[in-house]
Amino acid sequence: MDTEIPSPVSGILRGITVAEDETVAVGARVGELIAEGQLIYNWEALPAEVAQLIHPHPTQSEVIGEAHLALAGKPLHVHA
């Protein structure tokens, strides 16, 4: 089952849910993001909690911060 977040913004990372308890991350240099993803999953962090963490610009981790901001209903970049 694929999970998509409706957004007019495209990014460099895509999360694809392949089973109820399995998500695959696809994108350039995604290996650099695995550690934070594991922490988020294991801590059962909510999007609003992750959105409060520092994700500096320009870095790969910025994509995780912006995704969680959007999931928390506070998207950083909104294009009409």
PDB file of N, CA, C and O in Angstrom:
ATOM      1  N   MET A   1       0.845  -1.165   0.000  1.00  0.00           N
ATOM      2  CA  MET A   1       0.000   0.000   0.000  1.00  0.00           C
ATOM      3  C   MET A   1       0.900   1.240   0.000  1.00  0.00           C
ATOM      4  O   MET A   1       1.785   1.351   0.848  1.00  0.00           O
ATOM      5  N   ASP A   2       0.694   2.159  -0.920  1.00  0.00           N
ATOM      6  CA  ASP A   2       1.446   3.408  -0.972  1.00  0.00           C
ATOM      7  C   ASP A   2       0.741   4.470  -0.137  1.00  0.00           C
ATOM      8  O   ASP A   2      -0.488   4.541  -0.102  1.00  0.00           O
ATOM      9  N   THR A   3       1.527   5.278   0.524  1.00  0.00           N
ATOM     10  CA  THR A   3       0.992   6.391   1.292  1.00  0.00           C
ATOM     11  C   THR A   3       1.561   7.667   0.710  1.00  0.00           C
ATOM     12  O   THR A   3       2.778   7.809   0.599  1.00  0.00           O
ATOM     13  N   GLU A   4       0.699   8.594   0.336  1.00  0.00           N
ATOM     14  CA  GLU A   4       1.148   9.863  -0.211  1.00  0.00           C
ATOM     15  C   GLU A   4       0.586  10.994   0.603  1.00  0.00           C
ATOM     16  O   GLU A   4      -0.537  10.911   1.101  1.00  0.00           O
ATOM     17  N   ILE A   5       1.356  12.056   0.743  1.00  0.00           N
ATOM     18  CA  ILE A   5       0.895  13.277   1.384  1.00  0.00           C
ATOM     19  C   ILE A   5       0.609  14.253   0.259  1.00  0.00           C
ATOM     20  O   ILE A   5       1.533  14.670  -0.439  1.00  0.00           O
ATOM     21  N   PRO A   6      -0.659  14.632   0.064  1.00  0.00           N
ATOM     22  CA  PRO A   6      -0.961  15.572  -1.021  1.00  0.00           C
ATOM     23  C   PRO A   6      -0.188  16.874  -0.830  1.00  0.00           C
ATOM     24  O   PRO A   6      -0.269  17.506   0.223  1.00  0.00           O
ATOM     25  N   SER A   7       0.548  17.263  -1.841  1.00  0.00           N
ATOM     26  CA  SER A   7       1.351  18.481  -1.746  1.00  0.00           C
ATOM     27  C   SER A   7       1.734  18.946  -3.133  1.00  0.00           C
ATOM     28  O   SER A   7       2.038  18.122  -3.996  1.00  0.00           O
ATOM     29  N   PRO A   8       1.725  20.243  -3.366  1.00  0.00           N
ATOM     30  CA  PRO A   8       2.192  20.741  -4.650  1.00  0.00           C
ATOM     31  C   PRO A   8       3.713  20.778  -4.741  1.00  0.00           C
ATOM     32  O   PRO A   8       4.265  21.133  -5.782  1.00  0.00           O
ATOM     33  N   VAL A   9       4.392  20.411  -3.651  1.00  0.00           N
ATOM     34  CA  VAL A   9       5.847  20.461  -3.590  1.00  0.00           C
ATOM     35  C   VAL A   9       6.413  19.066  -3.796  1.00  0.00           C
ATOM     36  O   VAL A   9       5.965  18.118  -3.151  1.00  0.00           O
ATOM     37  N   SER A  10       7.388  18.924  -4.682  1.00  0.00           N
ATOM     38  CA  SER A  10       8.047  17.629  -4.852  1.00  0.00           C
ATOM     39  C   SER A  10       9.387  17.683  -4.147  1.00  0.00           C
ATOM     40  O   SER A  10       9.979  18.755  -4.015  1.00  0.00           O
ATOM     41  N   GLY A  11       9.874  16.531  -3.693  1.00  0.00           N
ATOM     42  CA  GLY A  11      11.117  16.508  -2.950  1.00  0.00           C
ATOM     43  C   GLY A  11      12.059  15.444  -3.441  1.00  0.00           C
ATOM     44  O   GLY A  11      11.853  14.849  -4.499  1.00  0.00           O
ATOM     45  N   ILE A  12      13.110  15.204  -2.656  1.00  0.00           N
ATOM     46  CA  ILE A  12      14.123  14.236  -3.051  1.00  0.00           C
ATOM     47  C   ILE A  12      13.999  12.923  -2.295  1.00  0.00           C
ATOM     48  O   ILE A  12      14.794  12.008  -2.512  1.00  0.00           O
ATOM     49  N   LEU A  13      13.020  12.818  -1.417  1.00  0.00           N
ATOM     50  CA  LEU A  13      12.843  11.604  -0.632  1.00  0.00           C
ATOM     51  C   LEU A  13      11.389  11.176  -0.695  1.00  0.00           C
ATOM     52  O   LEU A  13      10.489  12.007  -0.575  1.00  0.00           O
ATOM     53  N   ARG A  14      11.155   9.895  -0.881  1.00  0.00           N
ATOM     54  CA  ARG A  14       9.798   9.381  -0.914  1.00  0.00           C
ATOM     55  C   ARG A  14       9.717   8.206   0.040  1.00  0.00           C
ATOM     56  O   ARG A  14      10.567   7.316   0.010  1.00  0.00           O
ATOM     57  N   GLY A  15       8.706   8.201   0.883  1.00  0.00           N
ATOM     58  CA  GLY A  15       8.446   7.075   1.774  1.00  0.00           C
ATOM     59  C   GLY A  15       7.318   6.256   1.193  1.00  0.00           C
ATOM     60  O   GLY A  15       6.249   6.791   0.900  1.00  0.00           O
ATOM     61  N   ILE A  16       7.538   4.979   1.024  1.00  0.00           N
ATOM     62  CA  ILE A  16       6.531   4.093   0.454  1.00  0.00           C
ATOM     63  C   ILE A  16       6.214   3.017   1.481  1.00  0.00           C
ATOM     64  O   ILE A  16       7.096   2.256   1.881  1.00  0.00           O
ATOM     65  N   THR A  17       4.963   2.950   1.906  1.00  0.00           N
ATOM     66  CA  THR A  17       4.547   1.919   2.849  1.00  0.00           C
ATOM     67  C   THR A  17       4.250   0.656   2.053  1.00  0.00           C
ATOM     68  O   THR A  17       3.329   0.632   1.237  1.00  0.00           O
ATOM     69  N   VAL A  18       5.032  -0.397   2.291  1.00  0.00           N
ATOM     70  CA  VAL A  18       4.861  -1.640   1.546  1.00  0.00           C
ATOM     71  C   VAL A  18       4.082  -2.683   2.338  1.00  0.00           C
ATOM     72  O   VAL A  18       3.605  -3.668   1.774  1.00  0.00           O
ATOM     73  N   ALA A  19       3.954  -2.472   3.624  1.00  0.00           N
ATOM     74  CA  ALA A  19       3.154  -3.329   4.491  1.00  0.00           C
ATOM     75  C   ALA A  19       2.753  -2.482   5.688  1.00  0.00           C
ATOM     76  O   ALA A  19       3.271  -1.381   5.879  1.00  0.00           O
ATOM     77  N   GLU A  20       1.843  -2.989   6.483  1.00  0.00           N
ATOM     78  CA  GLU A  20       1.352  -2.202   7.619  1.00  0.00           C
ATOM     79  C   GLU A  20       2.481  -1.736   8.531  1.00  0.00           C
ATOM     80  O   GLU A  20       2.408  -0.647   9.100  1.00  0.00           O
ATOM     81  N   ASP A  21       3.519  -2.549   8.672  1.00  0.00           N
ATOM     82  CA  ASP A  21       4.604  -2.218   9.589  1.00  0.00           C
ATOM     83  C   ASP A  21       5.954  -2.048   8.885  1.00  0.00           C
ATOM     84  O   ASP A  21       7.004  -2.186   9.511  1.00  0.00           O
ATOM     85  N   GLU A  22       5.922  -1.749   7.583  1.00  0.00           N
ATOM     86  CA  GLU A  22       7.173  -1.625   6.842  1.00  0.00           C
ATOM     87  C   GLU A  22       7.104  -0.452   5.871  1.00  0.00           C
ATOM     88  O   GLU A  22       6.208  -0.381   5.031  1.00  0.00           O
ATOM     89  N   THR A  23       8.048   0.458   5.995  1.00  0.00           N
ATOM     90  CA  THR A  23       8.145   1.601   5.091  1.00  0.00           C
ATOM     91  C   THR A  23       9.536   1.635   4.493  1.00  0.00           C
ATOM     92  O   THR A  23      10.528   1.418   5.189  1.00  0.00           O
ATOM     93  N   VAL A  24       9.604   1.905   3.211  1.00  0.00           N
ATOM     94  CA  VAL A  24      10.866   1.972   2.499  1.00  0.00           C
ATOM     95  C   VAL A  24      11.103   3.428   2.098  1.00  0.00           C
ATOM     96  O   VAL A  24      10.204   4.080   1.566  1.00  0.00           O
ATOM     97  N   ALA A  25      12.301   3.933   2.349  1.00  0.00           N
ATOM     98  CA  ALA A  25      12.671   5.281   1.935  1.00  0.00           C
ATOM     99  C   ALA A  25      13.499   5.184   0.662  1.00  0.00           C
ATOM    100  O   ALA A  25      14.436   4.390   0.581  1.00  0.00           O
ATOM    101  N   VAL A  26      13.152   5.989  -0.322  1.00  0.00           N
ATOM    102  CA  VAL A  26      13.831   5.978  -1.608  1.00  0.00           C
ATOM    103  C   VAL A  26      14.281   7.396  -1.920  1.00  0.00           C
ATOM    104  O   VAL A  26      13.488   8.332  -1.821  1.00  0.00           O
ATOM    105  N   GLY A  27      15.525   7.563  -2.290  1.00  0.00           N
ATOM    106  CA  GLY A  27      16.016   8.895  -2.658  1.00  0.00           C
ATOM    107  C   GLY A  27      17.529   8.940  -2.661  1.00  0.00           C
ATOM    108  O   GLY A  27      18.200   7.991  -2.255  1.00  0.00           O
ATOM    109  N   ALA A  28      18.047  10.057  -3.124  1.00  0.00           N
ATOM    110  CA  ALA A  28      19.495  10.252  -3.189  1.00  0.00           C
ATOM    111  C   ALA A  28      20.085  10.321  -1.784  1.00  0.00           C
ATOM    112  O   ALA A  28      19.582  11.058  -0.935  1.00  0.00           O
ATOM    113  N   ARG A  29      21.131   9.573  -1.538  1.00  0.00           N
ATOM    114  CA  ARG A  29      21.856   9.583  -0.257  1.00  0.00           C
ATOM    115  C   ARG A  29      20.942   9.323   0.939  1.00  0.00           C
ATOM    116  O   ARG A  29      21.152   9.876   2.019  1.00  0.00           O
ATOM    117  N   VAL A  30      19.932   8.482   0.743  1.00  0.00           N
ATOM    118  CA  VAL A  30      18.963   8.218   1.803  1.00  0.00           C
ATOM    119  C   VAL A  30      19.602   7.524   3.011  1.00  0.00           C
ATOM    120  O   VAL A  30      19.059   7.585   4.114  1.00  0.00           O
ATOM    121  N   GLY A  31      20.725   6.881   2.817  1.00  0.00           N
ATOM    122  CA  GLY A  31      21.414   6.217   3.922  1.00  0.00           C
ATOM    123  C   GLY A  31      21.778   7.171   5.046  1.00  0.00           C
ATOM    124  O   GLY A  31      21.883   6.762   6.202  1.00  0.00           O
ATOM    125  N   GLU A  32      21.972   8.450   4.709  1.00  0.00           N
ATOM    126  CA  GLU A  32      22.311   9.445   5.722  1.00  0.00           C
ATOM    127  C   GLU A  32      21.116   9.792   6.610  1.00  0.00           C
ATOM    128  O   GLU A  32      21.286  10.440   7.643  1.00  0.00           O
ATOM    129  N   LEU A  33      19.915   9.370   6.223  1.00  0.00           N
ATOM    130  CA  LEU A  33      18.705   9.716   6.966  1.00  0.00           C
ATOM    131  C   LEU A  33      18.161   8.555   7.797  1.00  0.00           C
ATOM    132  O   LEU A  33      17.227   8.734   8.578  1.00  0.00           O
ATOM    133  N   ILE A  34      18.737   7.383   7.633  1.00  0.00           N
ATOM    134  CA  ILE A  34      18.217   6.186   8.287  1.00  0.00           C
ATOM    135  C   ILE A  34      18.253   6.296   9.809  1.00  0.00           C
ATOM    136  O   ILE A  34      17.301   5.886  10.472  1.00  0.00           O
ATOM    137  N   ALA A  35      19.325   6.837  10.376  1.00  0.00           N
ATOM    138  CA  ALA A  35      19.455   6.909  11.836  1.00  0.00           C
ATOM    139  C   ALA A  35      18.321   7.717  12.457  1.00  0.00           C
ATOM    140  O   ALA A  35      17.722   7.288  13.443  1.00  0.00           O
ATOM    141  N   GLU A  36      18.025   8.877  11.892  1.00  0.00           N
ATOM    142  CA  GLU A  36      16.936   9.690  12.459  1.00  0.00           C
ATOM    143  C   GLU A  36      15.594   8.992  12.274  1.00  0.00           C
ATOM    144  O   GLU A  36      14.753   9.016  13.173  1.00  0.00           O
ATOM    145  N   GLY A  37      15.390   8.378  11.128  1.00  0.00           N
ATOM    146  CA  GLY A  37      14.151   7.638  10.897  1.00  0.00           C
ATOM    147  C   GLY A  37      13.950   6.521  11.910  1.00  0.00           C
ATOM    148  O   GLY A  37      12.835   6.297  12.380  1.00  0.00           O
ATOM    149  N   GLN A  38      15.025   5.822  12.244  1.00  0.00           N
ATOM    150  CA  GLN A  38      14.940   4.749  13.236  1.00  0.00           C
ATOM    151  C   GLN A  38      14.591   5.312  14.609  1.00  0.00           C
ATOM    152  O   GLN A  38      13.768   4.735  15.319  1.00  0.00           O
ATOM    153  N   LEU A  39      15.202   6.422  14.989  1.00  0.00           N
ATOM    154  CA  LEU A  39      14.886   7.042  16.281  1.00  0.00           C
ATOM    155  C   LEU A  39      13.423   7.480  16.346  1.00  0.00           C
ATOM    156  O   LEU A  39      12.738   7.244  17.342  1.00  0.00           O
ATOM    157  N   ILE A  40      12.957   8.115  15.281  1.00  0.00           N
ATOM    158  CA  ILE A  40      11.557   8.558  15.227  1.00  0.00           C
ATOM    159  C   ILE A  40      10.623   7.373  15.399  1.00  0.00           C
ATOM    160  O   ILE A  40       9.662   7.433  16.166  1.00  0.00           O
ATOM    161  N   TYR A  41      10.911   6.296  14.681  1.00  0.00           N
ATOM    162  CA  TYR A  41      10.068   5.096  14.734  1.00  0.00           C
ATOM    163  C   TYR A  41      10.103   4.456  16.115  1.00  0.00           C
ATOM    164  O   TYR A  41       9.056   4.162  16.691  1.00  0.00           O
ATOM    165  N   ASN A  42      11.302   4.239  16.647  1.00  0.00           N
ATOM    166  CA  ASN A  42      11.432   3.555  17.941  1.00  0.00           C
ATOM    167  C   ASN A  42      10.889   4.372  19.107  1.00  0.00           C
ATOM    168  O   ASN A  42      10.379   3.802  20.071  1.00  0.00           O
ATOM    169  N   TRP A  43      10.988   5.691  19.035  1.00  0.00           N
ATOM    170  CA  TRP A  43      10.446   6.548  20.087  1.00  0.00           C
ATOM    171  C   TRP A  43       8.958   6.784  19.911  1.00  0.00           C
ATOM    172  O   TRP A  43       8.309   7.366  20.780  1.00  0.00           O
ATOM    173  N   GLU A  44       8.410   6.327  18.775  1.00  0.00           N
ATOM    174  CA  GLU A  44       7.001   6.542  18.438  1.00  0.00           C
ATOM    175  C   GLU A  44       6.666   8.030  18.506  1.00  0.00           C
ATOM    176  O   GLU A  44       5.624   8.430  19.024  1.00  0.00           O
ATOM    177  N   ALA A  45       7.577   8.834  17.970  1.00  0.00           N
ATOM    178  CA  ALA A  45       7.421  10.289  17.991  1.00  0.00           C
ATOM    179  C   ALA A  45       6.299  10.733  17.062  1.00  0.00           C
ATOM    180  O   ALA A  45       6.109  10.174  15.982  1.00  0.00           O
ATOM    181  N   LEU A  46       5.571  11.732  17.494  1.00  0.00           N
ATOM    182  CA  LEU A  46       4.516  12.326  16.681  1.00  0.00           C
ATOM    183  C   LEU A  46       5.118  13.365  15.746  1.00  0.00           C
ATOM    184  O   LEU A  46       6.163  13.938  16.056  1.00  0.00           O
ATOM    185  N   PRO A  47       4.468  13.622  14.589  1.00  0.00           N
ATOM    186  CA  PRO A  47       5.005  14.619  13.665  1.00  0.00           C
ATOM    187  C   PRO A  47       5.293  15.970  14.321  1.00  0.00           C
ATOM    188  O   PRO A  47       6.307  16.594  14.011  1.00  0.00           O
ATOM    189  N   ALA A  48       4.430  16.429  15.212  1.00  0.00           N
ATOM    190  CA  ALA A  48       4.641  17.721  15.877  1.00  0.00           C
ATOM    191  C   ALA A  48       5.896  17.700  16.747  1.00  0.00           C
ATOM    192  O   ALA A  48       6.563  18.725  16.889  1.00  0.00           O
ATOM    193  N   GLU A  49       6.226  16.549  17.330  1.00  0.00           N
ATOM    194  CA  GLU A  49       7.430  16.433  18.157  1.00  0.00           C
ATOM    195  C   GLU A  49       8.692  16.484  17.288  1.00  0.00           C
ATOM    196  O   GLU A  49       9.667  17.148  17.639  1.00  0.00           O
ATOM    197  N   VAL A  50       8.665  15.786  16.164  1.00  0.00           N
ATOM    198  CA  VAL A  50       9.822  15.771  15.260  1.00  0.00           C
ATOM    199  C   VAL A  50      10.007  17.145  14.614  1.00  0.00           C
ATOM    200  O   VAL A  50      11.136  17.586  14.397  1.00  0.00           O
ATOM    201  N   ALA A  51       8.906  17.814  14.310  1.00  0.00           N
ATOM    202  CA  ALA A  51       8.968  19.133  13.670  1.00  0.00           C
ATOM    203  C   ALA A  51       9.688  20.149  14.545  1.00  0.00           C
ATOM    204  O   ALA A  51      10.234  21.123  14.025  1.00  0.00           O
ATOM    205  N   GLN A  52       9.704  19.951  15.855  1.00  0.00           N
ATOM    206  CA  GLN A  52      10.359  20.882  16.775  1.00  0.00           C
ATOM    207  C   GLN A  52      11.878  20.707  16.817  1.00  0.00           C
ATOM    208  O   GLN A  52      12.586  21.581  17.318  1.00  0.00           O
ATOM    209  N   LEU A  53      12.381  19.588  16.296  1.00  0.00           N
ATOM    210  CA  LEU A  53      13.821  19.330  16.307  1.00  0.00           C
ATOM    211  C   LEU A  53      14.517  20.183  15.253  1.00  0.00           C
ATOM    212  O   LEU A  53      13.885  20.646  14.304  1.00  0.00           O
ATOM    213  N   ILE A  54      15.799  20.387  15.420  1.00  0.00           N
ATOM    214  CA  ILE A  54      16.576  21.191  14.478  1.00  0.00           C
ATOM    215  C   ILE A  54      16.944  20.345  13.261  1.00  0.00           C
ATOM    216  O   ILE A  54      17.521  19.265  13.390  1.00  0.00           O
ATOM    217  N   HIS A  55      16.601  20.852  12.085  1.00  0.00           N
ATOM    218  CA  HIS A  55      16.972  20.250  10.804  1.00  0.00           C
ATOM    219  C   HIS A  55      17.568  21.376   9.964  1.00  0.00           C
ATOM    220  O   HIS A  55      16.847  22.047   9.226  1.00  0.00           O
ATOM    221  N   PRO A  56      18.894  21.589  10.072  1.00  0.00           N
ATOM    222  CA  PRO A  56      19.539  22.750   9.448  1.00  0.00           C
ATOM    223  C   PRO A  56      19.460  22.761   7.921  1.00  0.00           C
ATOM    224  O   PRO A  56      19.313  21.725   7.271  1.00  0.00           O
ATOM    225  N   HIS A  57      19.561  23.957   7.386  1.00  0.00           N
ATOM    226  CA  HIS A  57      19.541  24.162   5.940  1.00  0.00           C
ATOM    227  C   HIS A  57      20.927  24.635   5.505  1.00  0.00           C
ATOM    228  O   HIS A  57      21.494  25.498   6.176  1.00  0.00           O
ATOM    229  N   PRO A  58      21.477  24.140   4.466  1.00  0.00           N
ATOM    230  CA  PRO A  58      21.013  23.059   3.609  1.00  0.00           C
ATOM    231  C   PRO A  58      21.627  21.724   4.028  1.00  0.00           C
ATOM    232  O   PRO A  58      22.850  21.584   4.043  1.00  0.00           O
ATOM    233  N   THR A  59      20.817  20.774   4.358  1.00  0.00           N
ATOM    234  CA  THR A  59      21.285  19.426   4.695  1.00  0.00           C
ATOM    235  C   THR A  59      20.253  18.409   4.219  1.00  0.00           C
ATOM    236  O   THR A  59      19.115  18.755   3.900  1.00  0.00           O
ATOM    237  N   GLN A  60      20.670  17.162   4.179  1.00  0.00           N
ATOM    238  CA  GLN A  60      19.737  16.092   3.829  1.00  0.00           C
ATOM    239  C   GLN A  60      18.644  15.957   4.880  1.00  0.00           C
ATOM    240  O   GLN A  60      17.497  15.669   4.540  1.00  0.00           O
ATOM    241  N   SER A  61      18.982  16.161   6.163  1.00  0.00           N
ATOM    242  CA  SER A  61      17.991  15.978   7.228  1.00  0.00           C
ATOM    243  C   SER A  61      16.863  17.002   7.154  1.00  0.00           C
ATOM    244  O   SER A  61      15.808  16.814   7.759  1.00  0.00           O
ATOM    245  N   GLU A  62      17.085  18.068   6.422  1.00  0.00           N
ATOM    246  CA  GLU A  62      16.049  19.092   6.269  1.00  0.00           C
ATOM    247  C   GLU A  62      14.763  18.495   5.681  1.00  0.00           C
ATOM    248  O   GLU A  62      13.663  18.948   5.997  1.00  0.00           O
ATOM    249  N   VAL A  63      14.908  17.493   4.837  1.00  0.00           N
ATOM    250  CA  VAL A  63      13.739  16.864   4.217  1.00  0.00           C
ATOM    251  C   VAL A  63      12.856  16.192   5.280  1.00  0.00           C
ATOM    252  O   VAL A  63      11.631  16.207   5.164  1.00  0.00           O
ATOM    253  N   ILE A  64      13.467  15.610   6.302  1.00  0.00           N
ATOM    254  CA  ILE A  64      12.705  14.979   7.379  1.00  0.00           C
ATOM    255  C   ILE A  64      11.973  16.044   8.190  1.00  0.00           C
ATOM    256  O   ILE A  64      10.798  15.880   8.518  1.00  0.00           O
ATOM    257  N   GLY A  65      12.660  17.123   8.509  1.00  0.00           N
ATOM    258  CA  GLY A  65      12.031  18.204   9.256  1.00  0.00           C
ATOM    259  C   GLY A  65      10.853  18.806   8.514  1.00  0.00           C
ATOM    260  O   GLY A  65       9.795  19.029   9.101  1.00  0.00           O
ATOM    261  N   GLU A  66      11.031  19.072   7.217  1.00  0.00           N
ATOM    262  CA  GLU A  66       9.947  19.672   6.444  1.00  0.00           C
ATOM    263  C   GLU A  66       8.781  18.720   6.262  1.00  0.00           C
ATOM    264  O   GLU A  66       7.629  19.152   6.265  1.00  0.00           O
ATOM    265  N   ALA A  67       9.055  17.440   6.104  1.00  0.00           N
ATOM    266  CA  ALA A  67       7.965  16.464   5.987  1.00  0.00           C
ATOM    267  C   ALA A  67       7.145  16.415   7.264  1.00  0.00           C
ATOM    268  O   ALA A  67       5.916  16.358   7.207  1.00  0.00           O
ATOM    269  N   HIS A  68       7.802  16.438   8.411  1.00  0.00           N
ATOM    270  CA  HIS A  68       7.074  16.387   9.677  1.00  0.00           C
ATOM    271  C   HIS A  68       6.351  17.695   9.982  1.00  0.00           C
ATOM    272  O   HIS A  68       5.299  17.686  10.620  1.00  0.00           O
ATOM    273  N   LEU A  69       6.902  18.811   9.533  1.00  0.00           N
ATOM    274  CA  LEU A  69       6.170  20.076   9.649  1.00  0.00           C
ATOM    275  C   LEU A  69       4.866  19.991   8.856  1.00  0.00           C
ATOM    276  O   LEU A  69       3.815  20.413   9.339  1.00  0.00           O
ATOM    277  N   ALA A  70       4.934  19.448   7.642  1.00  0.00           N
ATOM    278  CA  ALA A  70       3.734  19.303   6.810  1.00  0.00           C
ATOM    279  C   ALA A  70       2.734  18.352   7.463  1.00  0.00           C
ATOM    280  O   ALA A  70       1.535  18.631   7.485  1.00  0.00           O
ATOM    281  N   LEU A  71       3.224  17.227   7.995  1.00  0.00           N
ATOM    282  CA  LEU A  71       2.338  16.270   8.664  1.00  0.00           C
ATOM    283  C   LEU A  71       1.692  16.871   9.902  1.00  0.00           C
ATOM    284  O   LEU A  71       0.578  16.496  10.267  1.00  0.00           O
ATOM    285  N   ALA A  72       2.384  17.802  10.549  1.00  0.00           N
ATOM    286  CA  ALA A  72       1.853  18.460  11.748  1.00  0.00           C
ATOM    287  C   ALA A  72       0.926  19.622  11.393  1.00  0.00           C
ATOM    288  O   ALA A  72       0.409  20.305  12.277  1.00  0.00           O
ATOM    289  N   GLY A  73       0.720  19.841  10.089  1.00  0.00           N
ATOM    290  CA  GLY A  73      -0.167  20.912   9.658  1.00  0.00           C
ATOM    291  C   GLY A  73       0.480  22.281   9.626  1.00  0.00           C
ATOM    292  O   GLY A  73      -0.214  23.298   9.604  1.00  0.00           O
ATOM    293  N   LYS A  74       1.825  22.316   9.624  1.00  0.00           N
ATOM    294  CA  LYS A  74       2.557  23.584   9.612  1.00  0.00           C
ATOM    295  C   LYS A  74       3.628  23.556   8.531  1.00  0.00           C
ATOM    296  O   LYS A  74       4.815  23.675   8.838  1.00  0.00           O
ATOM    297  N   PRO A  75       3.228  23.400   7.263  1.00  0.00           N
ATOM    298  CA  PRO A  75       4.244  23.300   6.198  1.00  0.00           C
ATOM    299  C   PRO A  75       5.092  24.558   6.105  1.00  0.00           C
ATOM    300  O   PRO A  75       4.583  25.675   6.199  1.00  0.00           O
ATOM    301  N   LEU A  76       6.383  24.361   5.921  1.00  0.00           N
ATOM    302  CA  LEU A  76       7.320  25.472   5.834  1.00  0.00           C
ATOM    303  C   LEU A  76       7.237  26.160   4.474  1.00  0.00           C
ATOM    304  O   LEU A  76       7.246  27.387   4.381  1.00  0.00           O
ATOM    305  N   HIS A  77       7.159  25.358   3.438  1.00  0.00           N
ATOM    306  CA  HIS A  77       7.081  25.885   2.068  1.00  0.00           C
ATOM    307  C   HIS A  77       5.744  25.480   1.451  1.00  0.00           C
ATOM    308  O   HIS A  77       5.475  24.294   1.263  1.00  0.00           O
ATOM    309  N   VAL A  78       4.919  26.457   1.141  1.00  0.00           N
ATOM    310  CA  VAL A  78       3.629  26.205   0.504  1.00  0.00           C
ATOM    311  C   VAL A  78       3.613  26.996  -0.791  1.00  0.00           C
ATOM    312  O   VAL A  78       3.819  28.209  -0.801  1.00  0.00           O
ATOM    313  N   HIS A  79       3.362  26.281  -1.894  1.00  0.00           N
ATOM    314  CA  HIS A  79       3.313  26.923  -3.197  1.00  0.00           C
ATOM    315  C   HIS A  79       1.899  26.805  -3.747  1.00  0.00           C
ATOM    316  O   HIS A  79       1.325  25.716  -3.761  1.00  0.00           O
ATOM    317  N   ALA A  80       1.353  27.891  -4.189  1.00  0.00           N
ATOM    318  CA  ALA A  80      -0.026  27.886  -4.725  1.00  0.00           C
ATOM    319  C   ALA A  80      -0.024  27.667  -6.216  1.00  0.00           C
ATOM    320  O   ALA A  80      -1.087  27.633  -6.836  1.00  0.00           O
TER     321      ALA A  80
END
